[in-house]
Amino acid sequence: MAKSKVNLQPLHDRVVVQRDESEEVTTGGIVLPDSAKDAPARGTVVSVGDGILLADGTRTPLQVQIGDRVIFSSYAGEEIAVDDDSYLLMRESDILAVIE
């Protein structure tokens, strides 16, 4: 497993995602203030848990890995701040797709 750049280890089926920056200028050239920007539902996985613990004591590994670019639900996860950076802590099931 790759080493995370964030000193934050999620548990079980949770992942830490760094959300992409929102667009500051529309395609028509209009500059958007922070209050008008939509939070992007895309980001990069920066840390992953060790999987779901099954009844027999084994773990099911997660499908996403550190470095994967993902699309997730707009309201997914809990926003957390670590060292002045903002991250989302969410369940792997909140991730809708991996961008290849």
Residue, then its C-alpha position, 0 to 999 in steps of 0.5 A: m500500500a502506498k504511503s499517505k501524504v496526510n498524517l491521518q489514518p481512516l478506519h475500516d471502509r473510510v477514505v480521506v479525499q482532498r477535494d479539487e479546487s473550484e472554478e473561479v471563472t466560468t466558461g463565459g469569462i465571469v469571475l465567481p466570488d467564493s460564495a457563488k462557487d459550487a464545491p466540486a464533487r471530484g478529488t484525489v484519495v490521499s489516505v485509505g482505511d484497512g477495509i471492512l472487518l468480516a465475521d470470520g476475522t478477515r478484512t475486505p480490501l478497499q477498491v480505491q487506492i491512494g492517488d486515485r482521482v474520484i467522483f463522489s456525491s456532493y453531500a458525501g463525507e465530513e469536512i475536516a481540517v489538518d494543518d490548514d488543509s481541508y479534506l473530506l472523510m467519507r465511506e468508500s461507498d460514497i465514492l461513485a466512480v474512479i476517473e481513469 
